[in-house]
Amino acid sequence: MKKIILFSVVLFGLALVWIIPKSFIPRVDGLEANFMKALANPVGSQLHLSQLTNFEWTTFCVFGGYSGKADAEQIMGAEWPYWWMWMNDNDRRMVFLNRDIVAASFDRTSLEMIGILDKDVCVGRSEAVVEITPAVFSVTQDTVNVFKLIGKVSE
């Protein structure tokens, strides 16, 4: 009986370690949808990511396949408190920081096909300009529109 109780307590503890932190991932309602709508713009269109956001942020980061906590912290220069998050092969995680604190985060798999070519990079708010560009989706060979960081609006 004691073993069953101990086992139950351990399982409950493990569940809490996994479930509770997921509820603390900073999410911003409509952020992914704004990115999806922006991808409908014509190829070559340029926009500042501040046009897609309605919250305070100072830095935008993108992490690529198999990025983990150590990678994120090195690239961001800030703590990545979401130790349970890791990226699969072709995923991208987009992160908005507000003075070294994660303000919002989502990954390409949050919605279908929010693509960004860049990875393992952070840019300040003033350099967070993207251009809509075509890319070939490797699985289906379909051409899809994705974002590419360009750093500033072309004249």
N, C-alpha and C positions, 0 to 999 in steps of 0.2 A: 504494500500500500504506500509506504514512504517513497519507494522508487517511482511509482506512478505520479504522486504529487510532485516530486522533484522534477520529473520529466515534463510535467505539465507547466510548471513554473518556468523552466528553461525555454520551452517552446513559446510560451507567452512573452517572455523577455525578448527572444529573438524576433518575434513578430513586431513588437513595439520598436525595436531597433530599426526594422525595415520600413514599417508603415508610418510612424510618426514623423520622421524627418522629411518624407516625401511631401507632407502637407506644408512644409515650410519653404519649398522652392518658390522663389519670387515669380509670380505670374502676373501679367498685365492683360486684362480682358481686351480682346480685339487686336492684340499686337500681331499674332500670326496672320490673322485675316488682312490686316493692313499690308503685310509683306506680300501676301498672295495677290491682292488687288494691284499692288505696284508692279508685279511681274507681268501684268496685262498691258503695261505701257509698251509703246513701240521699241524695237531694238534700237539701241543708241541713245535712248532717253537717259538722262542723268538726274539723280535726285539725292538730296541730303537725307540721311536717315532720321533726322529730327522731324521731317515731314511725316514720318510713319509712327512717331511716338508722342505720347501725351503725359510724360513723366520726366522727372529730372534725371539726367545721366551726364557723365563726363567722358566716358571711354566706351568704345565698342570693341568687342573681341570675338574672334571666330576660332574655334578649335576643330581640328580634323580627326580623322579616323584613329582610334585607339588612344586618344588623349585621356590622361588620367589626372588625378589630383596634383601630382608633382609637376606635370607638364603645364597644367592650368596656372598654378601658382607662379611658376617661372615666367611664363608669358605675360601674365597679368601684373605681376609684382604685387599681388594681394592674396589674401587667404581665399581658398576655394573650400567653403564649408560643407559642400555636398559630396562627401567621400564616396557615397554609394553610386554616383553617376559616372559612367564611363561611356566611351563612344565606340560604336561598331565600325567596321571597315570603311564604309563610304559616308558615314554620317558627318554632319557639321552641327556644332552647338554654337548658337549665337548668344552672347552675354553682354548685357549693358551694365556698366559699373557707375556708381555715383560716389566719387571720392573713395575708391578702394573697397567699396561694399557692393555686393551684387544687388542690383536694382531690379533686373528682369533677366530671364533666361528661357530659351526654348531651343529645340533641336529641329533639324530638318524633317524628322519623322513625326513632329507634332501634327503637322498637316502634310498632305501629299505635296511633294516637290517644291519646297522652299529651298531653292538651290543657291549656293554662293561658291564661287570658284576658289576664293582665298581660304587659307587655313593657318592656324597657329600664329595669329597676328592680332595685335591691338592697335587701335588708332584713337586719337583724341576726337572729341566731338567736332571740332572744326574740319578734320580730315575725313569724316565719316560720310563720304560721297560715293555713291555706287552708280554704275552704268548697267543698263539692261543689255545682255549679250546672249547670243544663242550658244547652246552647248548640246552635245550628243549624250543622251542618257544611255549609259553603257549596257544596261540590262536589255532594253527593248530596241536600242538604236534610234529611238525617237529624238528629234531635236526639240529642246525645251528652252525657255528663257530662264536665265539665272542672273544673279547679281555678281558684279566684279567691282571690288574696291578700286577707285581711281584716285582718291586722295583730295581732289579739288575739282570744281566744275570747269570743264574746258571752255575756253572763250570761242 
